[in-house]
Amino acid sequence: MKKQINQFYDFGPIRLDATNRLIYRDGASLGVQPRVVETLLVLVKNAHQIVDKDSLLDAVWHDAAVEEGGLKRNISLLRKALGDEGRFIETLPKRGYRFTAEVKESWEEAPFHEIDEVPDVILQRRATLKITHEEEITDANVPAPAAIVKNETVTGVARRNQALVFSLRILVLPAIALTALAGFYFLRGSEDSATVTASPAIRTIAVLPLRSLNNNSQNSFALGLTDSLISRLGKFNRLTVRPFSAVEKFIGSRKDAVAFGQELKSDAVLEGTIQSIDTRVRVNLRLVDVKTGRQLWADSFEETASDILKLQDAISGKVAQVLLIKLKREEELLLAKSATTNAEAYRLYLIGREKWMKREWWNRDCLAFYRQAIELDPNFALPYMGIADLYAFTYESKLAEDALAKAIELDPTLHEAYATRGFLQMFHRWDWAGAERSLGQAIELAPNSSKAHHWYGVYLSIRGRLNEAQREMEKALELDPTALVIMTDLAELHYFKSDYARAESELEKVLTIDPNFLNARMHLVKVRYKRGASYFLEDAAFRIFQLKLRESETPAQEFDTSRLEELLTKKDEQALQRESEEDLLKDLKTHPESYLALARQYSLTGEKEKSLRALEKAWAAKIFTMPFVAVDPLWETVRPESGFQDILRRMNL
């Protein structure tokens, strides 16, 4: 029998089934209306926190205008249904409500009970329907959690969605002007009368990292399969799939999946678990509507551990059909295309990919797994792509280029390869025409790739096409709304446009989310300087913060910041300038990047000749961030100099 994973919250004798929106006492279902259950769910998820009335109204009645009296009625009905446990709902006058009990969250398997298939009449509605009656819903006859039904019973008011499926067995609507056959509307019960209008279908989805039920022994496969599913679904231009960089924050998080989906501005979230049972692997998945919190679909997939490719194909195919309803011919071909037929090569690639995603690539552990995968299947493009990503952020760009060329030769549709090639052409080859072509190809192959739009925005910034760059950056942020690196680069773009107030405001927003995000702190030094602050005071504060952060992350290392702190307290700018210069000169042998920082410092102090000499050294070392000198306002002192202009020409800028 198929299984699904249900989410439960328990307190005392009460069990709240969050998946199916039901409440039980000692295993017996309570006859509670759906919106009353929703009210309890919001309170329980925020246990021990004050939930204000407006937040409750928005969460429970997101699709209808309801006054405060409706909320009070719900709370009253809820307390009555819970009996003694109703005391756990505390009212805070003029503020809201707080749930005070200790709550235990759990995920448990429950069997699917399939509803017999019936013919579907698919209807497209041209008019808005007004439901004029209110139907009382009771759960008195709903079975206990061990026999929860897979598909919700259809009752009451039509649910907002883009299409409407009426089962012939339950179609009881008066004659209404309906035209043309198309799409699906899901139906659900409601205790409120409401105006029902069509809402967009699922256009944006967040695929959350699968959770291993085997004490982390399946983590490599879980994260790799998640990444693979994101990549496969991302090939469909009709669907926006949040990148792995956006959803990886869910790993280990206690945040509810729906709340996470709201944070990512997604229409739906796909979540699930992975479990090894003897020689087999089982994956349980469910698709949840972010707006309503209701389960739209759930299924289980099981294969032998040695046949993970078949498992991946089955999952991605089913999910694509659920989301897109009907696949176009070219989409079917994309889905059918297999990266490799060698299961062991694929498994090794997934392990390497997991290490890359966890940033373990700094010690290059992932490289060995990519190479082993290639040994088993030399025609497997993805490990070559992985090798290119590894070397793209080092000074070994030739290795990255060779791996990219092989990846593209094996799979010319691999949009990530074109994006990475554009990145290499920008920062390692200063080939601007080539970079624009490559990034354009990446966007053409994957219009919803945040990576491609982001890097194209960076390209346009360096080229001085700042308004175009802003459009691309904003598109990238729309596709990946929690990406701090995109937020920071967009703020830096405002800095390039000399809109320093907005740049500072945007950088401070980033640091509100993550105070340790060093890129934002680094840019803030420059922005505040342009707004009138002392560069060397701001820079000293940043260096102290950076050293203390490194010390906290590697306790074995100790950094003496006392001298910097003393000078910062005294606001001794000249001494801080000398300290900074001395430190940079010491670092030149081991860190060529210091040439660029030194050149910038000399530019700020008006020492033009020293600045240009250091900049020449930075150019010769092909320092990664060199191209930004073309648009960074900090270089305005030396920008008119012929030596500076000559360096720009040599970078094809």
MARNU-948009 format. One record per residue (C-alpha): z negated, x, y; residue in one letter. Coordinates in steps of 0.5 Angstrom, whole numbers, plus 500, padded with zeros to 3 digits. Layout:
% MARNU-948009
ZXYA...
//
This chain:
% MARNU-948009
500500500M502503507K496505511K495505519Q489508523I485504527N480505533Q473503533F467503537Y460501534D454499537F448496534G451491529P457490533I464493532R470493537L477494534D480497540A487497536T487490534N483487540R478484536L470484536I466483529Y458482528R456485521D463484519G464477521A469476527S467473533L471467536G473471543V478470547Q483476548P481478556R474477554V475483549V479487554E473486559T468489553L473495551L474497559V466497559L465501552V470506554K466507560N459507557A454509562H458509568Q459504573I466500573V467497580D470490580K476491582D477496577S476491572L480486575L486491575D485493568A484486565V488482569W494487571H499482570D496476574A492475580A485473579V479472583E472475582E470468579G474469573G471476572L464473572K466468567R469473562N462477563I458471561S462469555L462476553L454476553R454469550K458472544A454478543L448475543G442480544D447486545E449482551G443485554R447492554F452489560I448491566E450488573T450492579L450487585P456488590K458494586R460492578G458493571Y455498567R455498559F448502557T448502549A450508545E457508543V460511537K467512536E471512530S478512527W479509520E485507515E486500514A492497510P498494513F499487511H507485512E509479515I515476511D521477515E524471518V531471522P530473529D534469535V534474540I535471547L536473554Q532470560R536468566R530464569A523466571T519461566L512458569K507456563I503450566T498449560H492454558E491455551E484457548E485462543I479463538T479469533D474465528A479465522N481473523V480477517P475483517A477490519P479491512A485486512A487487519I495484520V500489522K504485527N500481532E500473531T505470537V501465541T501463548G504466554V510470553A509478554R512482559R517486556N525487557Q527483551A524477548L524476540V523469538F521468530S524461528L518459525R514459531I519458536L516452540V519452547L522446551P529446552A530451558I536454560A537460556L543465556T547470552A544474547L540481548A534485547G527484545F521480549Y514481545F510475545L502475546R497470547G493469554S487465556E490464563D496461565S501466568A508467571T512470566V518475568T522480565A519487565S523494564P523496557A520503555I523508559R518513559T514516553I508521552A508523545V501526544L499532539P498529532L490530530R489534523S484530519L483536514N479540519N484544523N488546516S494543519Q494544526N500549526S504543523F501538527A503541534L509544531G511537529L509534535T513539539D519538535S519530536L518531543I524535543S528531538R527524542L528528549G535529547K536521548F538521556N536513556R529516554L524520558T519524554V514528557R514535555P509538551F506542557S504535559A501532553V497539550E492537555K490532550F488537545I481536544G480531550S475525549R480521554K483515551D490515549A492509554V488512560A492519558F498515558G497512565Q495519568E502521565L505515568K508513562S510506559D508508552A504513548V505515541L499518537E497519530G494523525T496528520I493529513Q494533507S492529500I493534494D501536495T503531500R502530507V501523510R503522518V500515521N503513527L502508532R506506539L501503544V503500551D500503556V500497561K496492556T493497551G496493545R499496539Q507495539L508498532W505503527A507506521D505511515S510517513F509521507E512526503E511532499T508538503A514542501S519537504D517537511I524537514L525530510K518528514L520530520Q527526520D524520517A519520523I524522529S529517526G524511526K521512532V528513536A530506533Q523503535V524505542L531505543L533498539I540500537K542507537L549509540K554513535R553520539E545519539E546517531E549524530L544528535L539525530L542527524A543534526K538538522S536545525A535548518T535546511T530551509N523548509A520555509E524557515A522551518Y514552517R514559519L518557526Y512552527L507557526I510561531G511555536R504553535E502560537K507560543W504554545M497556545K499562549R498567543E504570545W501575549W499579543N506577540R504574534D509569534C514574534L513576526A514568524F520567528Y523573525R521571518Q524564519A531568521I530572515E530566511L535562515D540567519P543560522N537557524F537557532A530555534L527562532P532565536Y530561542M523562541G524570541I528569548A522565551D517570549L521576552Y524572558A517573562F517581560T521586563Y525587556E530582559S536585554K532582548L531575551A539575553E541577546D537572542A539567547L546569546A545568538K541561539A547558543I552561538E549557533L547551537D551550543P547543545T541547545L539545553H533549553E537555552A541554558Y535553562A532560560T539563561R539561568G532563569F534570566L540570571Q536569577M530574576F533579571H540579573R540576580W547573578D546567582W553564581A551564573G544562574A547555577E552554572R547555566S542551570L547545571G549546564Q542545562A541539566I548536564E545536556L538534558A538530565P531528563N528536562S523537567S524545565K531545568A530541574H524545576H528552575W534549579Y529547584G526554584V534557584Y535553590L529555594S531562593I538561596R535557602G538550600R531547601L532540602N536540595E530544592A525539594Q529533591R530537584E522539584M520532586E525530580K521535575A514533578L517525576E518528569L512532568D507528573P501533571T504540571A500544576L506549576V511544579I506542584M504549586T512551587D513544591L507546595A510553596E517550598L514546604H511553606Y518556606F520550610K514552615S511546614D504549613Y499543614A503540608R503546604A496547605E494540603S498540597E495546594L488544595E490538591K492542585V485546586L482539586T485538579I484546577D480550581P482556577N489555578F491562581L498561583N495556588A490560590R495566591M499561595H494559599L492566602V499566605K499559608V492559611R495566614Y501562617K496557620R492562624G487565619A486572617S490575612Y485580609F479576609L483570605E486576601D479579600A476572598A482571593F481578590R473577589I475570586F480573581Q476578579L470574577K474569573L477575569R470577568E468570566S474570561E472577558T465578558P466585555A469587562Q465588568E468588575F464591581D465586587T459588591S463592596R469587597L463581598E459586603E466587608L468580607L461577610T461582615K469580617K471587617D478586617E480593618Q476596612A478590608L486592610Q484600608R481598601E487593599S491599601E487604597E487599591D494598591L496605591L492607585K495601581D502604583L503608576K501603571T503596575H510597579P509590582E504593587S510596591Y512589593L504587595A504594599L511593602A508586604R502589607Q505594611Y510588614S504584616L501590620T507592623G508598619E516597618K518604615E512604610K514597608S521598607L520604603R515601598A520595598L526600596E521602590K520595588A527593588W529599584A523597579A526590579K520587580I520579578F518576584T523580589M528575590P523570594F523575600V529572602A525566604V518568604D516567612P511573611L517578611W519576618E517582621T522587617V527581616R531583622P531591620E538593617S534596611G531589609F538586610Q541592605D536590600I538583600L545584599R544589593R540583590M546578592N542574597L
//
